[in-house]
Amino acid sequence: MKVLALDYGSARTGVAVSDPTGTLARPVTTVERAATDAGFAKLLGVIAAEEPGVVVVGLPLTLRGEHGEQARETSVFVERLRAAVDAPVETYDERFTSVLGGDDDARAAAHLLSSYLEWRSARR
């Protein structure tokens, strides 16, 4: 199943997708200000074009695993996304993926997606 991952941020949101088997992740694009109406519409267009079976959004918990301000903002975005797309929308702990991705938001989303795919594979 194809998986699409979002590394959400108020300024930029990185997008990555897996191959149809849900094994390999690749960066796709970065959407500016995805929480605004224009940014959200652009993001929905990217999601529709990719036709994922599931959408995964990185949830930036604090180092202690708690919901800080960014995680709360992300949760509001996730609820809006769930109401707007047909695919299931899941969250995934992204505490360390943004560091791995550096300044490239799409690459950060690909790291998030790779981590999610490995975790999902291990659960099977």
N, C-alpha and C positions, 0 to 999 in steps of 0.2 A: 504494500500500500504506500502511495506517495504521501510524504509528510512535508508540510511547510512550517518553517519556524520563524518567529519574529523576535528580534531583540529590541523591545520597545524602549523608546526614550522620548521625552517631550520635544526635543529638537529634531532628532533623527531616529528612524526605526529601520534596522537592518532586516533583510528578508533573505532566507535561504530555503532551498527545497532539496528533497531527496530524489533519488532515482525511483522508478515505479516499484522496485522491490523493497524500498525503504532501507537500503543498505548504505549508500553513499550520499554525502551532503555536498552541496555546492552553493556558493553565494550567488544571489540573483540581483538585488538592487538595494538602494536605500531610499526610503520615503521621508521627505521633510515634513515635520509637524503633523504626524499621523492623527493626533487628537483633534485637529481642526477639521471642519467639514470638508474642505478641499483636500487635505492630506488623507483623511479617512476614505474619501471617494477614490482617490488614486490607489490607496492600499487595497480596497475592495476589488478594484480592477485587476491588480496584480494577482490577488488570491483567485479570482474567477478564471484568469488566464491559465493559472497553474493547475487548477482542478485537484486540490489535495483531498485525501481521504480523512485527514485530521490536520488541525492547525495547533501548533505548540507555541506558547508565549513564555519567554523567560521571565521568571518571577524573582526580582532582586531582593532576596531576604538579607537581613543584616548578617554579619559574621556569626552572630549567636543564633541565627535561624529565626529571627523575629521579623514581623512586618513593620518596616519603617515607612517613612513618607513616600519614597519611590515605589515600594511594593503596594502601598494603598492606591497610589495613582495608577499603577499598572493594573490592579484589580478592577478599578472603574473602567479602564480601557477594555479589559477582557470581557466584562459584562456587555459593553456596547458591541463588541465584536461578535459575541455569542448570539446577540439578537439580529445581527446583520448577515451572517453566513450560514450556509446549510451544513457544512462540515462540523463535527465536534471540535470544540476549542478547549485545550488543556493547558495548564500551567506547569512549568518545570523549573526547579531551583537553578538559577543561573549565577550564583554568587561568584564564581571564578571564571566564567566564560568571557566576559567583557575584557578582562585583563589579558586573556589569551588572544583575543581578536585585535587588540590595540585600537588604533584610531579608525579602522575600517569597520563600519557597522554591519555591512553584509557579511564580512568574514567572521565577525563576532557571532552573528546569527548562525553561520555554518558550524562554528565550534559548538554552539549551543545545541544545534541539531545533531551533530556527531555524538555528543555526549548523551542526548536523549535516545538516539537509535541504539547505542551500546547498552544503555540501561534497559530499554524495552526488550532487546534481544536476550539479555541475561535473565529477565523475568519469565521468559517462555520456557 
